[in-house]
């Protein structure tokens, strides 16, 4: 018996060997990749914040907040043999902390000083001579706030994205007919395809001109936001990305878009408000039809978004 024990002892001392299956190896690799991606995401979150900070020596704008991201939305109407003009200009002020979004529509005929050009014109003139970059600079000077990013799409892309979504149900307030622009809509609740949705937001013959058009745009965007929350929209994202790649121009990096989407993932609980730059029409004193902004009323709107400021 003693001999047998001496012979078996080396066997008991041997270490057990483990062999990893291909599935286990794959799981480990996937785990390390996810950890690396998470580390990269966290590093970017802290080293490259969603809302850019002021650089040393850069002057603080009057209306600014470290919690509010300012995104300029541009809808461009470009036709053959004509310069592209920004037909729709909306400043989206996104309060990341308070979960609020304020849309400020700027009428395209708003009379402003064009940044760096030493001229005062309609604000959509900025895009005609300097594209979205000059439009951003002009809006920054006009409102005295930083525009962090812009997103621009032309009307062809707008129409295409609506078709991908399967159209949008909306109540058309009145008969809209203007054959020169291809507009032919009946009044009443209906589902609009891309072409008809474009007709709806471009219609200007209701006696209110650009202001009436802006009111319809804001109504349209609210309805679009509601539809974007539906489950069926998820399956259309790949096709929407194809449209975005072809028709949308932006200076916002994909990484920042993902961060913003993550911040707004609880979008059904986000408060959305909309307003228009207050003012009055004037087609007499300046030789053209302008929208003359009411600076005091505009300041009240901006203070409602950014709070009281100490930088006059």
Buried (B, 14 or more C-beta within 10 A) or exposed (E): EEEEEEEEEEEEEEEEEEEEEEEEEEEEEEEEEEEEEEEEEEEBEEEEEBBEEEEEEEEEBBBBBEEBBBBBBBBBBBEEEEEBBBBBBBBBBBBBEEBBBBBBBBBBBBBBBBBEBEEEBBBBBBBBBBBBEBBBBBBBBBBBBBBBBBBBBBBBBBBBBBBBBBBBEBEBBEEBEBEEBEBEBEEEEBEBBBBBBBBBBBBBBBEEBBBBBBBBBBBBBEBBBEBEEEEEBEEBEEBBEEBBEEBBBBBBEEBBBEBBEEBBEEBEEBEBBBBBBBBEBBEEEEEEBBBBBEEEEBBEBBEEBBEEBEEE
